Structures are given as C-alpha cells and as structure tokens.
Amino acid sequence: MKCLPPTGRTAIALFAVSIAACSSGSSAEGRVAASPDAGAVDGAQDGPGESSPGESGPDAPVDATVGHQDADPCQPLVDPQWTIETVDDDPGFKARVAAAVGPDERVRLAYNVATSPDGWSDFELRVAEQSDQGFLHEVVVPSEGFSNEFPTIAVDARGVTHVVYNRYVPAEEQIDVFLVSGSLDTGFSAPVNLTNTLDADENGSVLASGPDGTLHVAYMTRVAIPDQPGKYTYATGYVAHDDGGPKDALMLATDTLPFTGVPEQSLTVAPDGTVHVVYLKPGLDPSHGVVYHRARGPQGWTQELRLTSDQDNATGVSVFASSTNALHLTYGKGKVDITLTHRSFDLTTLGPEQALTSSTQDRPYYLGLKGADTGAVHVAFWRLVGSNGDIFFASGENDVFEPEEVVTQTPSEDEQFTSLALGRCGEAYVAFLENLSTAPDGRVLLATRR
C-alpha cells in the first residue's frame, strides 16, 4: 500500500518529509546547555542520582533519593508566581514538546527540531534535563533519512526517562510508533518499534507509566481502503511495554477520528494500576467527535462507554486519573466557538459538564491536564488572543475551578503546544514552544509556578 504522511498536520509536521533507520541511541553531538541568559528555575532541586560504580546504560539503577534525604515536608503554596526560562534556543524550527517530572523532582522535556537545509523538516528527537546549571539537552535520535515527530514522555519510579514518538520513513512510506529509554547521564537505548506494521500507519501516540513500571501506549492507526486511493479507515490501538519488550497489543476501537496534528486519544494509568483510554469517534459532524472510554483492570478490558453526546462536537480530548483513582476528562466543545470543558467520571457515574473558562477562543491543542495528590486538578491551555496565542492555567478542587491565570502575555509572539507536569509539592511546570513566523526558528521554554 502507499502510506502517506497524515493529512491536516500543523506546520511542525506538514514539512516533515524524511528520515532513515536509527541504529544507535544518543548522537555524538553531545550534551548542550541552554543559552547563558536562560537561567535555572529558582529553587531547583539537587540532580538525579548516579548509577552505581561500573554500571551504565538506560537500565542502570538510579538513586532517586540523592539530594533529597533532608527534604522538608511540602508547604502550601502561598501566592504562587510564574517564572519562565529558556530550555533550548538553538537554531531550527521546534515541534511539539512534552514534559514530565522524575522522582528526583527534576523536569525532563522531549521535543523535535528541524534539521533540513531550509529549516522546516527532517526532525530530530531531543531530550532536555534540568540540572544545577539550568537545562542540558542532547540529540537522542538524529534525523538520518527519517523524521521523528510528536513525542510524549514519562519518567518511571526508577528515574528512567521514556519517550514514545512517531517515525516517518519516506523511503518506505511508513509511519510507526517507537520508544527510547534512558537518561542523559547513562545514555538512551536504541529505538524500539512498538507497532511494526507494513500495511498501516500509526501515529498520534500517548504514553503513561504504570505503578509497576510497565509502559502503556495508545495511538491512532490508519489503513488504506483497497481500490480507493486516498481513502482510509481509522482505529485506536494500544500496546504495553516492559523489560520483555512490546506486549498485549490490541485494537481498542474502530471507526475513530483521524489524526489531524492533535491526538484524538488520551491515556492515563490510575494508582491502582487500571489503564484508562479515551478516544473520539465521529459525531453528527464527521470532523468532530463523541468521546468514548475503555479501561483495563484485573478482569481485562471493559466495554466501550460513551461520555459525550453527538451535539458536543468534541476535539482535543485529554484524561487523567487522580491519586484517589478518580478520572478527569477535558475536551474542546463546539465547532467555531470552542469552550474548554471538564467533567469527572468513574466506571459507573458521569459527572456534569463544566466550562473551564468563559472564553470561546481557547483551544484544546495538546492541552495539559494533571491531578495533584491533594485532589486538585490543573489544566494548561492555549488561547487565541488577537492574531497570536498565549498560554493560560486553571486549577480547581471538588469540580470547582478558580479563575484562570495568565502564563504568557506576548502580543507579538505566538506560544503553542503546551504540556503540563506537576512536582510533588504542587509546583506546576508548563512547557511550550515559541516559533517565529518570519523564519524557521524557535525556542523551547518552561514556565514554573511556585
């Protein structure tokens, strides 16, 4: 079959047209620190633990307690403020960024940078890690004839960073979902193909790490319809990965919405180990969706549960399980005037819809959603302000949300592609991109609320 790049991508992927198989992990380019004027986040914690003598590689043990034996108990945040630092301002167009916090309370980011001569395509995969010197970043998967796009990131209890991303190989006209694991200190593994299909394209992947260290990935798969050029069927797939490799692959749902640069599925793992996946199927308007849910517990996968109506016209779905195993769902509701909407639910009860803001210019593009141990729910999102976009933040408890906070306010610049991570004491970290419209160039930034 002829597999083409997904249609309807945003600029970061519309120009991604190449890259060839990667046979090794970290590149020889080495580690690079952010520019001197970037600075480190005030109050950054000590660095991650080192491997035991003589041990190296992505599976080496990490002592997540180093630098934290005398850590003070968490104190309530009083009048929290936002600070912003530059993570990576190297030349090159930046693509989607994803953020996670490890057990050492250090922030990790994964993102793409264009490497083509024109500056718009051939994306390499980079990982940045917080250190006492600010952020260090490194090329983890170079662009060598294939394109590495749309990463998601998770850090397990051992402190190992895992990045799942899409690889497009032009020579094979094929898209698959790949995984790399490790750290900047120990190095990253060679890429592992999690889907490895010849008759389908998989992309739009989302990643979560379970309490036992198992990785869980959901993605969209696309299969060409025979004798109908340019026509495809779409489905939501799932695969797990542990030390033994990929396992438990399953097609969770068929006839789902296609990937359009915004993942139409989301995945979370509850503290009790239950895996929850939400995804979109076409509604009355085939370009907008109805949200459905399936869960995997000790008895296997549940049946499909419908969470929204045909009239909601949902887009940009995101789900998260809190420390009490309660589920929180956010999505955009509407076609032109879009309202960010939240509702809590469990396997038997669906809570009422709540508008997170009064604006109809908010967009659920890579909306960040996380729940703190206190039960609070935090959301970072993008709002169209004039001709450009800014980042906003909202939080609430017991389904009551406070007025949103302004994270960025730059009328002449366009921030986009938010990703949210939380520290154990309630710190919020919002990673985002700032790309210049006049040149293929941009920055990766991190906003911290503490």
C-alpha positions as CSV (number, residue, x, y, z in Angstrom):
1,M,0.0,0.0,0.0
2,K,1.0,3.6,-0.3
3,C,1.2,5.2,3.2
4,L,1.3,8.9,3.1
5,P,2.1,11.3,5.9
6,P,-1.0,12.1,8.0
7,T,-3.1,14.8,6.5
8,G,-4.1,18.0,8.2
9,R,-0.9,18.3,10.2
10,T,0.1,21.6,11.8
11,A,3.2,23.4,10.4
12,I,5.5,21.3,12.5
13,A,4.6,18.2,10.7
14,L,3.4,19.4,7.3
15,F,7.0,19.9,6.3
16,A,8.3,16.7,7.9
17,V,9.1,14.5,4.9
18,S,12.1,12.4,5.8
19,I,14.5,10.3,8.0
20,A,16.1,6.7,7.8
21,A,16.5,4.0,10.4
22,C,18.4,4.8,13.5
23,S,20.8,2.1,14.6
24,S,22.0,3.7,17.8
25,G,20.8,5.8,20.7
26,S,22.4,9.1,21.6
27,S,24.2,11.1,18.9
28,A,27.8,12.1,19.0
29,E,26.8,15.8,19.2
30,G,26.9,15.6,23.0
31,R,25.2,17.5,25.6
32,V,24.3,21.2,25.2
33,A,23.3,23.7,27.9
34,A,20.7,26.3,27.3
35,S,21.9,29.8,26.5
36,P,23.6,31.6,29.4
37,D,20.8,34.1,29.7
38,A,18.3,31.4,30.1
39,G,18.9,30.8,33.8
40,A,17.7,28.0,36.0
41,V,14.3,27.9,37.7
42,D,14.6,29.4,41.2
43,G,14.7,26.7,43.9
44,A,15.6,23.9,41.6
45,Q,16.3,20.7,43.5
46,D,19.5,18.7,43.5
47,G,20.2,16.5,40.5
48,P,19.2,12.9,39.8
49,G,21.2,10.1,41.4
50,E,24.1,8.5,39.6
51,S,24.5,4.9,38.6
52,S,26.4,2.5,40.8
53,P,30.1,2.2,40.1
54,G,30.7,0.2,37.0
55,E,27.1,0.3,35.8
56,S,25.9,2.3,32.8
57,G,23.2,2.4,30.2
58,P,19.5,3.1,30.3
59,D,18.7,0.2,32.7
60,A,21.3,1.2,35.3
61,P,19.7,1.8,38.7
62,V,19.0,5.4,39.6
63,D,19.0,6.5,43.3
64,A,16.1,8.9,43.3
65,T,16.8,9.9,46.9
66,V,20.2,11.6,46.2
67,G,20.0,15.2,47.3
68,H,16.6,14.7,49.0
69,Q,17.3,12.9,52.2
70,D,16.7,16.1,54.2
71,A,13.9,17.5,52.1
72,D,11.4,19.5,54.1
73,P,7.7,18.4,54.1
74,C,5.7,20.2,51.4
75,Q,4.2,23.5,52.4
76,P,1.1,25.1,50.9
77,L,1.9,27.4,48.0
78,V,1.1,31.0,49.1
79,D,0.6,33.5,46.3
80,P,2.4,31.4,43.7
81,Q,4.1,33.2,40.9
82,W,5.1,32.2,37.3
83,T,8.7,32.4,36.1
84,I,9.8,31.5,32.5
85,E,13.2,30.2,31.4
86,T,14.6,29.2,28.0
87,V,15.4,25.5,27.6
88,D,16.6,25.4,24.0
89,D,17.1,28.3,21.7
90,D,19.4,26.6,19.2
91,P,18.6,27.4,15.5
92,G,15.8,25.4,13.9
93,F,12.1,25.1,13.9
94,K,10.8,23.4,17.1
95,A,8.0,20.9,17.1
96,R,5.8,19.5,19.8
97,V,7.3,19.5,23.4
98,A,6.3,17.1,26.2
99,A,7.2,17.5,29.9
100,A,7.5,15.1,32.9
101,V,8.9,15.3,36.4
102,G,11.0,12.5,37.8
103,P,11.2,11.1,41.4
104,D,14.2,13.4,41.9
105,E,11.9,16.4,41.2
106,R,13.8,17.3,38.0
107,V,11.9,18.3,34.9
108,R,12.5,16.3,31.6
109,L,11.4,17.5,28.2
110,A,11.2,15.8,24.8
111,Y,10.8,17.7,21.6
112,N,11.6,17.9,17.9
113,V,13.9,20.2,16.0
114,A,14.0,20.5,12.2
115,T,17.4,19.8,10.6
116,S,16.8,20.2,6.9
117,P,18.7,22.9,4.9
118,D,15.6,25.0,4.6
119,G,15.0,24.7,8.4
120,W,11.5,23.2,8.2
121,S,11.7,19.4,8.1
122,D,13.7,16.3,8.9
123,F,13.0,16.3,12.6
124,E,15.5,15.0,15.2
125,L,14.4,14.0,18.7
126,R,15.9,15.9,21.6
127,V,15.7,15.4,25.4
128,A,16.4,18.1,27.9
129,E,17.0,17.5,31.6
130,Q,17.1,20.0,34.5
131,S,20.4,20.4,36.3
132,D,22.1,22.8,38.7
133,Q,23.4,24.6,35.6
134,G,19.9,25.0,34.0
135,F,18.8,22.7,31.3
136,L,21.1,20.4,29.4
137,H,19.8,19.0,26.1
138,E,21.0,16.3,23.7
139,V,20.1,14.7,20.4
140,V,18.7,11.3,21.3
141,V,17.6,10.2,17.8
142,P,19.1,12.1,14.9
143,S,17.5,12.7,11.6
144,E,19.1,10.4,9.1
145,G,16.6,9.8,6.4
146,F,13.5,9.6,8.6
147,S,11.5,12.1,10.6
148,N,10.9,11.8,14.4
149,E,7.8,13.6,15.4
150,F,5.1,14.1,18.2
151,P,6.9,12.8,21.3
152,T,5.3,12.0,24.6
153,I,7.4,11.4,27.7
154,A,7.1,9.6,31.1
155,V,9.6,9.0,33.9
156,D,9.2,5.8,35.9
157,A,9.8,5.3,39.6
158,R,13.5,4.3,38.9
159,G,14.1,7.7,37.3
160,V,14.4,6.3,33.8
161,T,13.0,8.6,31.1
162,H,10.9,7.0,28.4
163,V,10.0,8.8,25.1
164,V,7.5,7.5,22.6
165,Y,7.3,9.2,19.2
166,N,6.3,8.7,15.6
167,R,8.8,7.9,13.0
168,Y,8.1,8.6,9.3
169,V,10.3,6.8,6.8
170,P,9.8,8.3,3.4
171,A,11.7,5.5,1.6
172,E,9.2,3.0,3.0
173,E,6.2,5.5,3.0
174,Q,5.6,4.1,6.5
175,I,4.8,5.6,10.0
176,D,5.3,3.6,13.2
177,V,5.5,4.3,16.9
178,F,8.9,4.0,18.5
179,L,10.3,4.1,22.1
180,V,13.6,5.1,23.5
181,S,14.6,4.9,27.2
182,G,17.4,6.2,29.4
183,S,18.9,9.5,30.6
184,L,21.5,12.0,29.6
185,D,23.8,10.5,32.2
186,T,23.5,6.9,31.2
187,G,22.6,7.3,27.5
188,F,19.5,6.2,25.7
189,S,18.6,2.9,24.2
190,A,18.3,2.2,20.5
191,P,14.8,2.9,19.2
192,V,12.3,0.1,19.7
193,N,9.5,-0.3,17.2
194,L,6.3,-0.7,19.2
195,T,3.9,-1.2,16.2
196,N,6.0,-2.6,13.4
197,T,3.3,-2.9,10.7
198,L,3.7,-2.9,7.0
199,D,0.1,-2.3,5.9
200,A,-0.8,0.5,8.3
201,D,0.4,3.9,9.7
202,E,0.4,4.5,13.4
203,N,0.8,8.0,14.9
204,G,-0.6,10.4,17.5
205,S,0.8,8.3,20.3
206,V,0.2,9.0,24.0
207,L,2.2,7.4,26.9
208,A,1.9,6.7,30.6
209,S,3.9,4.6,33.1
210,G,2.1,2.3,35.4
211,P,3.0,1.8,39.1
212,D,4.8,-1.4,38.3
213,G,7.0,0.3,35.6
214,T,5.1,-1.1,32.7
215,L,4.6,1.5,29.9
216,H,1.2,1.9,28.3
217,V,0.8,3.5,24.8
218,A,-2.3,4.4,22.8
219,Y,-2.2,5.6,19.2
220,M,-4.2,6.1,16.0
221,T,-3.8,3.6,13.2
222,R,-4.7,4.2,9.6
223,V,-5.2,1.6,6.9
224,A,-5.8,2.3,3.2
225,I,-9.1,1.2,1.7
226,P,-8.4,-1.1,-1.3
227,D,-9.1,0.4,-4.7
228,Q,-10.0,3.7,-3.1
229,P,-6.9,6.0,-3.4
230,G,-6.7,8.5,-0.6
231,K,-9.4,6.8,1.5
232,Y,-8.6,5.2,4.9
233,T,-10.1,3.6,7.9
234,Y,-9.0,4.7,11.3
235,A,-8.8,2.9,14.7
236,T,-7.4,3.4,18.2
237,G,-4.7,0.9,19.1
238,Y,-3.0,0.0,22.4
239,V,0.3,-1.7,23.3
240,A,2.2,-2.2,26.5
241,H,6.0,-2.5,27.0
242,D,8.1,-3.8,29.8
243,D,11.6,-5.3,30.1
244,G,10.5,-8.2,27.9
245,G,9.5,-5.8,25.0
246,P,6.2,-4.9,23.4
247,K,3.1,-6.9,24.6
248,D,-0.7,-7.0,24.8
249,A,-1.3,-5.2,21.5
250,L,-4.9,-4.6,20.8
251,M,-7.2,-2.6,18.6
252,L,-9.4,-0.9,21.2
253,A,-11.9,0.8,18.8
254,T,-12.6,1.1,15.1
255,D,-14.1,3.9,13.1
256,T,-12.4,6.6,15.1
257,L,-11.5,10.1,14.1
258,P,-8.3,10.5,12.0
259,F,-5.1,12.1,13.4
260,T,-5.0,15.8,12.4
261,G,-2.0,17.1,14.3
262,V,-3.9,16.8,17.6
263,P,-4.1,13.4,19.2
264,E,-7.6,12.1,19.2
265,Q,-6.9,9.7,22.1
266,S,-5.5,10.1,25.6
267,L,-4.3,7.5,28.1
268,T,-3.7,7.5,31.9
269,V,-2.8,4.9,34.5
270,A,-4.5,5.1,37.9
271,P,-2.6,4.4,41.1
272,D,-4.4,1.1,41.4
273,G,-2.9,0.1,38.0
274,T,-6.1,0.4,35.9
275,V,-5.4,1.7,32.4
276,H,-7.9,4.2,31.1
277,V,-8.1,5.2,27.4
278,V,-10.4,7.8,25.9
279,Y,-10.8,8.4,22.2
280,L,-13.0,10.2,19.7
281,K,-15.5,8.7,17.1
282,P,-17.2,10.8,14.5
283,G,-20.4,12.5,15.7
284,L,-23.1,14.2,13.6
285,D,-20.3,16.3,12.1
286,P,-17.8,13.7,10.9
287,S,-14.9,16.2,11.6
288,H,-15.8,16.4,15.3
289,G,-16.2,13.7,17.7
290,V,-18.0,11.9,20.5
291,V,-15.8,10.8,23.5
292,Y,-15.6,7.2,24.4
293,H,-13.8,5.3,27.2
294,R,-12.4,1.9,27.8
295,A,-10.5,0.6,30.9
296,R,-8.2,-2.3,31.5
297,G,-8.2,-3.8,35.0
298,P,-7.7,-7.2,36.6
299,Q,-10.6,-8.7,34.6
300,G,-9.4,-7.3,31.2
301,W,-10.8,-4.5,29.1
302,T,-14.2,-3.0,29.8
303,Q,-16.8,-2.4,27.1
304,E,-16.9,0.9,25.3
305,L,-18.5,3.7,27.4
306,R,-19.9,6.8,25.8
307,L,-19.0,10.0,27.7
308,T,-20.4,12.9,25.5
309,S,-23.3,13.5,23.0
310,D,-23.4,13.9,19.3
311,Q,-24.1,17.6,19.7
312,D,-20.9,18.3,21.8
313,N,-18.6,18.3,18.7
314,A,-15.6,17.3,20.9
315,T,-12.0,17.8,19.9
316,G,-8.6,17.5,21.7
317,V,-9.5,15.0,24.4
318,S,-7.4,14.5,27.5
319,V,-7.8,12.2,30.6
320,F,-6.1,11.9,33.9
321,A,-6.5,9.7,37.0
322,S,-6.0,11.4,40.4
323,S,-4.4,9.9,43.4
324,T,-7.8,8.7,44.5
325,N,-8.3,6.9,41.2
326,A,-11.0,9.5,40.2
327,L,-11.0,10.3,36.5
328,H,-11.0,13.8,35.0
329,L,-11.7,14.5,31.3
330,T,-11.2,17.7,29.3
331,Y,-12.0,18.5,25.7
332,G,-13.0,21.3,23.4
333,K,-16.7,21.6,22.8
334,G,-18.0,23.3,19.7
335,K,-17.0,23.9,16.1
336,V,-16.0,27.6,15.7
337,D,-16.7,29.0,19.1
338,I,-14.9,26.4,21.3
339,T,-15.4,26.0,25.1
340,L,-12.9,24.1,27.1
341,T,-14.9,21.6,29.1
342,H,-14.2,19.4,32.1
343,R,-16.1,16.5,33.7
344,S,-15.2,13.9,36.3
345,F,-16.3,10.3,36.0
346,D,-15.8,6.7,37.0
347,L,-16.9,3.4,35.6
348,T,-20.4,3.9,36.8
349,T,-21.0,7.6,37.2
350,L,-20.6,10.5,34.8
351,G,-20.3,14.0,36.3
352,P,-21.8,17.1,34.8
353,E,-20.1,19.2,32.2
354,Q,-18.2,22.3,33.4
355,A,-16.9,25.1,31.3
356,L,-13.4,25.8,32.5
357,T,-13.4,29.4,31.2
358,S,-15.9,31.9,29.8
359,S,-13.8,32.4,26.6
360,T,-14.7,30.7,23.3
361,Q,-11.2,31.3,21.9
362,D,-9.5,28.6,24.0
363,R,-8.2,25.6,22.1
364,P,-7.5,22.1,23.3
365,Y,-4.4,21.6,21.2
366,Y,-2.1,19.5,23.3
367,L,-4.0,20.7,26.4
368,G,-2.1,19.8,29.6
369,L,-4.2,18.0,32.3
370,K,-2.9,16.7,35.6
371,G,-4.2,15.9,39.1
372,A,-2.2,16.5,42.3
373,D,-2.1,14.2,45.3
374,T,-4.4,16.7,47.1
375,G,-7.2,16.0,44.7
376,A,-6.7,19.3,42.8
377,V,-7.0,19.3,39.0
378,H,-4.7,21.5,36.9
379,V,-5.1,22.5,33.3
380,A,-2.8,24.4,31.0
381,F,-4.2,25.6,27.6
382,W,-3.7,27.8,24.6
383,R,-5.9,30.8,23.9
384,L,-6.2,32.8,20.7
385,V,-5.5,36.5,21.6
386,G,-5.8,38.7,18.6
387,S,-3.8,37.1,15.9
388,N,-1.4,35.2,18.2
389,G,-1.8,32.7,21.0
390,D,-0.9,32.8,24.7
391,I,-0.8,30.2,27.5
392,F,-3.2,30.1,30.4
393,F,-3.6,27.9,33.5
394,A,-6.6,26.9,35.6
395,S,-6.9,24.7,38.7
396,G,-9.7,23.6,41.0
397,E,-10.8,21.1,43.6
398,N,-14.1,19.2,44.0
399,D,-15.1,20.3,40.5
400,V,-14.8,24.0,41.4
401,F,-12.3,25.8,39.3
402,E,-10.6,29.1,40.2
403,P,-10.3,31.9,37.6
404,E,-7.6,31.2,35.0
405,E,-4.1,32.6,35.4
406,V,-2.0,34.2,32.6
407,V,1.2,32.3,32.0
408,T,2.4,34.3,28.9
409,Q,1.3,37.7,27.6
410,T,3.3,38.4,24.4
411,P,1.1,40.1,21.7
412,S,3.8,39.9,19.1
413,E,4.7,36.3,19.6
414,D,2.8,33.0,19.4
415,E,3.2,30.4,22.1
416,Q,1.8,27.0,21.4
417,F,1.8,23.2,22.2
418,T,1.5,23.2,25.9
419,S,2.5,20.3,28.1
420,L,1.9,20.2,31.9
421,A,3.8,18.4,34.6
422,L,3.5,18.6,38.4
423,G,6.0,18.5,41.2
424,R,5.3,16.6,44.4
425,C,4.7,19.8,46.4
426,G,2.2,21.3,43.9
427,E,4.7,23.1,41.6
428,A,3.3,23.4,38.1
429,Y,5.6,23.2,35.1
430,V,4.2,24.2,31.7
431,A,6.5,23.5,28.7
432,F,5.6,25.3,25.4
433,L,7.1,26.4,22.1
434,E,7.6,29.9,20.7
435,N,8.3,29.7,17.0
436,L,9.0,32.8,14.8
437,S,6.7,33.3,11.9
438,T,9.3,35.2,9.9
439,A,11.9,32.4,9.9
440,P,12.2,28.6,10.6
441,D,13.4,29.2,14.1
442,G,12.1,29.0,17.6
443,R,12.6,28.3,21.3
444,V,11.6,25.7,23.9
445,L,10.5,27.4,27.1
446,L,9.4,26.2,30.6
447,A,7.1,28.2,32.8
448,T,7.2,27.3,36.5
449,R,4.5,28.1,39.1
450,R,5.7,28.0,42.7
